[in-house]
Amino acid sequence: MEGGEEILKVMAGGLRRLLEQAALKFEYLQELRLRAGLPFFCQYDGREYGFLESGRMVPAASLQAGHAGGGAPHVVSRKEVKETLEYLSSYSLYAYEEELRQGFLTIRGGHRIGLAGKAVLENGNIRTVRHISFLNIRLAHQIPGCARRLLPYLYEEDSVCNTLLISPPGCGKTTLLRDMVRLISNGENGHAGMSIGVADERSELAACYQGVPQNDLGIRTDVLDNCPKAQGLMMLIRTMSPRVVAADEIGGFEDLDAVRYAGNCGCSVLATAHGATLEEIRGKPAFARIMEEGLFDRYILLGKKKKDTGWEVGHVQAVYDRNGQPMEYPV
């Protein structure tokens, strides 16, 4: 798997063999799913596949229906989950107690591993996770320049517009937000670079590994990693004096209050939210209030676009102004 050496290093031997035999192209691999006692699945070029013991990759639907042909599916063993965890944590899982409490690890290269098992509670809160049997390896992909076409819509004179990226899961909003941060931080198209503060609650934007961003967020970007978005945004404003702040997947009243606070402090805001349409976002109580106030200047709706080789994620379906009116955009 050319370009995916960091991922191959942390996979159990049997799973590594399957990935190598399948001859996958790393740039199209989005996710690997390990569930003890269940088939080994992946998301590849926008589609779900499973693996046969022979190393052949087949559509997940045919595997589930028992019509794949060519042999039996590879079922992930508990030993393979345990071996993968040991590689992921360098045989020191206890050193990742704080990450386990959040339900994910971030490894070199910026790849994020979600995990599930038996939650251990303390005073009603999750203290750690034991008997881990489920792993979701989400591969970090940077696409430098993917946000360049949007730059004319992100500025009004020399100010960055408060912008909300909207899409269903898996449509590239985090990738697009990451590149927006990088371009604005460095300066582009005659616009001077700006200081940006990123509240990276789930380590997906900067993908910090031992405090060092693995992704390129630009030369004027400060990152507060593994901190709740609302607290992180306010802390960055108070301590780092950013001109722009950014956060992924805002949604609750606390998040929106922090966005409002940023706007009142003179900071521009870049953020993402789950939703299929602008109307769906408007129907959520927290967003309805902030949209009525006109805090966001731009709403960018993303989706998937069918192409000959599969699906293009991060496709811009529409751009709306602060009043929710569509702007002219070459879709």
C-alpha positions in Angstrom: 0.0 0.0 0.0 2.1 2.8 -1.3 2.1 5.9 0.9 0.4 4.0 3.8 3.5 2.8 5.6 2.5 4.4 8.9 -0.8 2.5 8.8 0.7 -0.8 7.8 3.1 -0.6 10.8 0.3 -0.5 13.3 -1.8 -3.3 11.9 -1.8 -6.9 13.2 0.2 -9.2 10.9 -2.8 -10.9 9.4 -4.6 -7.7 8.6 -1.3 -6.2 7.2 -1.1 -9.1 4.8 -4.6 -8.5 3.5 -4.0 -4.8 2.9 -0.7 -5.6 1.1 -2.3 -8.3 -1.1 -5.2 -6.0 -2.0 -2.7 -3.5 -3.5 -4.8 -0.5 -2.3 -3.9 3.1 -3.2 -3.5 4.9 0.1 -4.9 8.2 -1.3 -8.3 6.4 -1.7 -8.4 4.6 1.6 -10.5 6.5 4.1 -11.3 4.1 7.0 -10.5 0.7 8.4 -13.0 -1.1 10.7 -11.9 -3.8 13.2 -14.6 -5.6 15.2 -13.7 -8.7 17.1 -15.5 -11.7 15.7 -16.8 -9.8 12.7 -15.6 -9.2 9.1 -12.8 -6.7 8.3 -14.2 -3.7 6.5 -12.8 -0.6 4.9 -14.1 2.6 3.2 -12.3 3.0 -0.1 -13.0 5.7 -2.6 -16.4 6.4 -1.0 -17.5 2.8 -1.0 -17.5 0.0 1.7 -15.6 -3.2 1.1 -14.7 -6.3 2.9 -11.7 -8.7 2.7 -11.6 -12.4 1.8 -9.0 -14.7 3.4 -7.5 -14.8 -0.1 -6.7 -11.1 0.1 -9.3 -10.1 -2.4 -11.4 -7.0 -1.6 -15.1 -7.3 -2.4 -18.1 -5.0 -2.0 -19.4 -5.2 1.6 -23.0 -5.8 0.5 -22.1 -8.9 -1.5 -20.0 -10.2 1.5 -22.9 -9.7 3.8 -25.3 -11.5 1.5 -22.9 -14.4 1.1 -22.5 -13.9 -2.6 -18.9 -12.7 -2.7 -17.4 -15.9 -4.1 -13.7 -16.6 -4.0 -13.6 -17.9 -0.5 -14.5 -17.0 3.1 -14.4 -13.5 4.5 -11.6 -12.6 7.0 -13.1 -12.4 10.5 -11.2 -10.1 12.8 -10.0 -12.1 15.9 -9.6 -10.7 19.4 -5.9 -11.4 19.1 -5.7 -9.1 16.0 -7.5 -6.3 17.8 -5.1 -6.7 20.8 -2.0 -6.8 18.6 -3.1 -3.7 16.7 -3.7 -1.9 19.9 -0.3 -2.8 21.2 1.3 -1.4 18.0 -0.8 1.7 18.2 0.2 2.5 21.7 3.8 1.2 21.5 2.9 -1.4 24.0 2.1 1.3 26.6 -1.7 1.6 26.5 -1.8 2.8 30.1 0.1 5.9 29.0 -2.9 6.9 26.9 -5.5 7.0 29.7 -6.6 10.6 28.9 -7.1 9.7 25.2 -9.0 6.5 26.2 -11.3 8.6 28.3 -12.2 10.6 25.1 -12.5 7.4 23.1 -9.7 7.9 20.5 -6.0 7.9 19.9 -4.0 9.9 17.4 -0.9 8.4 15.9 2.1 9.7 13.9 0.8 10.9 10.5 -2.3 12.4 12.1 -4.4 9.2 11.7 -7.2 8.9 14.4 -8.3 5.7 16.0 -11.7 5.5 17.5 -12.2 2.7 20.0 -15.0 1.1 22.0 -15.4 -1.6 24.6 -16.3 -1.7 28.2 -16.6 1.8 29.7 -15.2 2.2 33.3 -17.1 4.8 35.2 -16.0 7.0 38.1 -18.6 9.4 39.7 -20.8 8.9 36.7 -18.1 9.9 34.2 -16.0 7.7 31.9 -12.6 7.1 33.5 -11.2 4.8 30.8 -12.2 2.0 28.4 -11.3 -1.7 29.0 -11.7 -4.9 27.0 -11.4 -2.9 23.7 -13.0 -4.9 20.9 -13.8 -2.3 18.3 -11.4 0.0 16.4 -12.2 2.6 13.7 -9.0 3.8 12.0 -9.7 7.0 10.2 -6.9 8.0 7.8 -5.8 11.6 7.7 -5.6 13.0 4.2 -4.5 16.5 3.3 -5.5 18.0 0.0 -3.5 21.2 -0.3 -5.4 23.8 -2.3 -8.8 22.1 -2.2 -10.3 25.3 -0.6 -8.6 27.7 -3.1 -11.8 28.1 -5.2 -13.7 29.2 -2.2 -11.3 32.0 -1.2 -13.2 34.8 -3.1 -16.3 33.9 -0.9 -14.3 33.9 2.3 -13.2 37.6 2.3 -15.0 40.9 2.4 -12.2 43.4 1.7 -9.5 42.5 4.2 -11.7 40.6 6.7 -12.5 36.9 6.8 -16.2 36.1 6.7 -17.7 34.1 9.5 -18.2 30.8 7.7 -20.0 27.6 8.4 -19.3 24.5 6.4 -22.3 22.1 6.3 -22.4 18.5 5.2 -23.4 15.0 6.2 -20.6 12.8 7.7 -17.9 11.7 5.3 -18.3 14.5 2.7 -15.0 16.2 3.4 -15.8 19.2 5.5 -12.9 18.7 7.9 -10.5 18.4 5.0 -11.9 21.6 3.5 -11.8 23.4 6.8 -8.1 22.4 7.3 -7.1 23.8 4.0 -9.1 27.0 4.6 -7.1 27.5 7.8 -3.8 26.9 6.0 -4.5 29.3 3.2 -5.8 32.1 5.4 -2.9 31.6 7.8 -0.2 31.7 5.1 -1.9 34.4 3.0 -3.2 33.9 -0.5 -4.5 35.8 -3.5 -3.1 39.1 -2.3 -4.5 38.7 1.2 -2.0 39.0 4.0 -1.6 36.0 6.3 -3.5 36.1 9.6 -3.0 34.6 13.1 -5.5 31.7 13.6 -6.4 29.8 16.8 -7.7 26.3 16.3 -9.7 24.5 19.0 -9.0 20.9 18.0 -11.1 18.9 20.4 -10.8 15.6 18.6 -7.3 16.1 17.1 -8.7 15.9 13.6 -7.7 19.3 12.2 -4.1 19.5 13.3 -3.8 15.9 14.2 -1.2 16.6 16.9 1.1 13.8 17.9 2.9 14.5 21.2 2.0 18.2 20.9 3.3 18.6 17.3 0.7 19.1 14.4 1.0 16.4 11.8 -1.1 18.4 9.3 -0.1 21.7 7.8 -2.3 24.4 9.2 -0.1 27.3 8.1 2.7 29.3 9.6 0.5 31.6 11.7 -1.7 29.0 13.4 -1.8 28.1 17.1 -3.5 24.9 18.1 -5.2 24.0 21.4 -5.4 20.2 21.2 -7.8 17.8 22.9 -9.8 20.6 24.6 -13.6 21.0 24.5 -14.4 23.4 21.6 -16.3 26.0 23.7 -13.6 26.2 26.3 -10.8 26.1 23.7 -12.2 28.9 21.6 -12.5 31.2 24.6 -9.1 30.3 25.9 -7.4 30.9 22.6 -9.1 34.4 22.3 -7.9 35.3 25.7 -4.4 34.0 25.4 -3.3 34.0 21.8 -4.9 37.1 20.3 -6.0 35.4 17.0 -7.8 37.3 14.2 -9.6 34.1 13.2 -10.6 31.1 15.2 -11.6 27.7 13.9 -13.4 24.6 15.2 -14.7 21.4 13.8 -18.3 20.0 14.3 -20.0 22.6 16.5 -23.5 21.9 17.5 -24.6 22.5 21.1 -25.7 25.7 22.8 -22.3 26.0 24.6 -20.4 25.8 21.2 -22.6 28.5 19.7 -22.2 30.7 22.7 -18.5 30.5 22.2 -18.9 31.3 18.6 -21.0 34.4 19.5 -18.3 35.4 22.1 -15.6 35.2 19.4 -17.7 37.4 17.1 -18.2 39.9 19.8 -14.4 40.0 20.4 -13.8 40.9 16.8 -12.6 37.5 15.7 -13.7 35.8 12.5 -15.0 32.3 12.9 -14.5 29.2 10.7 -16.5 26.2 11.7 -18.3 23.0 10.5 -21.6 21.4 11.3 -23.5 18.2 10.5 -26.4 18.7 8.1 -27.7 17.8 4.7 -29.3 21.1 3.9 -29.4 24.7 5.2 -33.0 24.1 6.2 -31.9 21.2 8.4 -29.4 23.4 10.2 -32.0 26.2 10.6 -34.3 23.6 12.2 -31.9 23.0 15.1 -32.7 25.2 18.1 -29.1 26.3 18.8 -28.4 27.2 15.2 -31.8 28.8 14.6 -31.1 31.5 17.1 -27.6 32.3 15.9 -28.8 32.4 12.2 -31.5 34.9 13.2 -28.8 37.0 14.7 -26.9 36.9 11.3 -23.6 35.9 12.9 -22.4 33.8 10.0 -21.7 35.6 6.7 -21.4 32.5 4.6 -22.9 29.0 4.6 -21.1 26.5 2.4 -23.0 23.2 1.7 -21.0 20.2 0.8 -22.0 16.8 -0.6 -20.7 13.9 -2.8 -20.6 14.0 -6.6 -20.6 10.9 -8.7 -17.6 10.5 -11.0 -16.3 7.8 -13.3 -13.8 6.5 -10.7 -16.2 6.6 -7.7 -17.3 9.5 -5.6 -15.8 13.0 -5.2 -16.1 14.1 -1.6 -15.9 17.7 -0.6 -18.0 18.8 -3.6 -19.4 22.3 -3.0 -23.1 22.1 -3.8 -24.0 25.7 -2.9 -22.8 28.9 -1.2 -25.2 31.1 0.8 -24.9 34.6 2.1 -25.8 35.7 5.7 -29.4 35.8 4.8 -29.5 32.3 3.5 -29.7 33.4 -0.1 -27.7 31.4 -2.7 -24.7 33.1 -4.2 -23.4 32.5 -7.7 -20.9 29.6 -7.5 -19.5 27.4 -10.4 -20.7 24.1 -9.1 
